[in-house]
């Protein structure tokens, strides 16, 4: 997850869009609901999610809708 957060935070939106195309956001949300994790895990997940939903132009709603 750390790697995806780094990649999606790049200045180019190409990486963000490619990650979203793979359905990573849905996987992360499901994983967060399964078992309790350490706080560091949630911080990295929040960082990744914030990178995936930002940028100009914003990603399409269908890609970030869970």
Helices and strands as residue ranges (DSSP letters): H 2-8, H 13-21, H 24-34, H 39-52, H 61-64
